[in-house]
Each structure stands twice: as structure tokens, then as C-alpha cells.
Amino acid sequence: MKPKQPPTPSFQPGQHFQLMDEIVHDPLQDLGKLAEPAVCGTCKAVYHKGHWQWLASPPNAYLVQCPACKRVQQKLPAGYVTISGEFARSHEAELLALIHNLETREKQEHPLKRIMNIEHADGAIEITTTDIHLAHGIGEALHHAYKGELESHFNDAEYLLRVHWQR
């Protein structure tokens, strides 16, 4: 019997897709566990019990750089979110408020989920993120709140997610 191949990841609004199951590993994240306690010298996030968390820096912590700060320093986003269309132009402040609120909520529990930059180019807004899940979440939040068209493309060779929302 021929082994069953997993389905090719494809984006369906409102559905969980295979990329989010962490089959592909982020090349900027450390393989294996870091020595604990460890603290990021840039953002002060603490690596504790195998996860990055916002905690008080423990005494004698190892000084390291978290994967999100590595991405910011090297200017290597994991996610790109492009927002375009007439609705986006006329409701920019409202859309950006939604996006910043989402990032604030996500970052409280997951220090590696951050917005790197927001730029305006060719009548569109381009947001870069340190995490593919945040980029995906931004697209989902925009689609849920305002409908419109949502597309998502993941490049596993580069561990890069591109999300495009327009209305």
C-alpha cells in the first residue's frame, strides 16, 4: 500500500492550515533547549521551562539573543502582510489600531510575536513580523472584522509567510 502523502498546505479563510502545525522549523530559532535561566540582552525576555516569557530576569541568567531580536537585527522578517484597496486607504487608522491591539495581546503571552515595521508603498500598507503566526493572525483578524479578500503563501525553504488582504 502506498503511503498517504499529507495534503499540500493551502489557505482557507477561517481554517487551520498545515504550516501552523510547526512541521517546518524556523531557522533562526535555536535547535534544542537553551541553558536556563537565559535572558535576551535586547528585549529582556526570559527563556524559562523551554519557552520565551516575560518574567523578571533571574540572577545569574545566561545572556543570549532571542529569535525575534535576531530577526529584527538581521532585518529578516518571517511574515509580510500587505494591505491594499480603497477601503484600506480610507480606514487606515482603524485597521492599524486593530493590528496593534492584536500584536499587544499576542506579545503579552508570546514574546517572539512582534511587528518589525509598518511602511506605506504604492498605495498599500506593508507590515513585517518576526513570526509567521502573527502575520497569519493579522490576516485572519482583518478578514474576520472586515471581510474582503485574503490570500496567504508560505515558502518553507525561506520560512516566510506572505499574507495579502484587500477590500
N, C-alpha and C positions, 0 to 999 in steps of 0.2 A: 504494500500500500504506500502510495506516495505521501510524504509528509505534507501537512497542510501549511501553506505559507500565510503569514499574517497579512491582513489587508493593508493596502497602501494607505498611509495617513492622508485624509482629505478633510477639509474644513466643512462642517455643517453647523450653521448657527445654532447655539444652544446645546450642542453635543460635545462631549468629551472626546478628544481625538488622541490617537496613539502617541504622539510626541509628548503629550503631557504625562505619560506614564514613566518618563525618565529612562527610556530604552537607550537613548543617546546621552552620553556623558559630556558635560561642559568641560572643555579642555583647560579652562583657567581655574577650575576647582581642583583642590588637592586630591590626589588619589589616596585613599586610605584615611585614617584618622590622624589628626594633628595631636601633638603632645599637649596635654592640658595641665593647667589652665593656659589659654592663649588669648591675647588681645590684639586687635588691629591697631597699629600705631597711627593710622589716619583717622578712622571714624570712631574708634574705641568700642566697636562691637566685640563681644566676648565669645570665644569658642568654648562651649561647655556641654558636656554629655553628647558630643557628636554633632552639635548644631550651633550656628551663629545666633546669638541672642543679645538683647540689650540688657546688660546687667552691670552692676558696679564692677570695676576692674579689680580682680583678686590680687593680693600681694604675690610677688614672685611669678607673675604671669610671663609666659614667653611672648615676645614681641614679634608679630607677623603682620602680613597684609592680607586682608580678606579678599575673596574673589571679586566682589563688587568694586572695591577700591583699585584692584589691579586693572579691571576693565576701564574705569574712569581714567586712571593714569596712562594707560596704553591707548586710550581712545578707541576701544574695541567693543562697541555695543553688541549685546546678544539679541536685542529686539529693535525693530524700526516700526513705528506706527505713523502712517501718513493719513491725514485727514483733509478731505477736499470737498468741493461742491459749494454751491451758493448758500445753502443752509449753514454750512460750517463757517463761511465767511461772515454771515450776518449774526451768528450766535457764538462767536469765538470765545468770548469771556465766560459764557455759560458752560461750554464744552471743556474749557481749560479748568474751570472750577471743579467739575465732575472728575476730571482726570487727576487733579491734585488731591482731591479728597480720597480717591481710590488709592493713590500712592501712599498717602499718610496712613490709611488703615492697614494696607499690606505691609508697609515698612515697620509698623509697630510690632508685628509678630515675626516678620521675615526681614532681617536687616539687609539681606542681599538683593532685595527688590527695590530698585531705585530708578528714578528718572535721571538720565545723564544730561540731556539737553533738549530744549524746545527751540526750533527755528522756523522761520517763515521763508518759503521758497516757491516761486511760480504759483502764487495764489493758494498754496497748501500749507498746512502745518505739519512739520516732521518732528516726531518725538523719538529720542533714542533711550533705551533702557538697559540696565545691567542684567536683566533676567528675561528669558523668553516667556515665563508665566505672567509677568507683569504686562508685557506687550499684548499677550493674548487676552488678559483680563481687561485691559483698556479697550480693545476692540469689542469684546463682549459687552462691556458696560455701555459703550456708545450705541451699539446695535440694540440692546435691550431698552435703553432710555429713549432713543430717537428713531429706531428702525433704520432705514437706509440700506445700503449695500455694503457687505463685509466680505473681504477676501483675505486669506491667510496662506502664506507659503513658507515652508520650513526647509532650510538647507542643512542637512545633517553633517555634511562634510565640513562646514564652517560653524556649526552650532549657531545658526542665525535664523530668526523668525521675522518675516516681513508681513505686516498687517496693513491693509488699506481699507479705510472706511470713508464712504462718501454719501452725501444726500443733498 
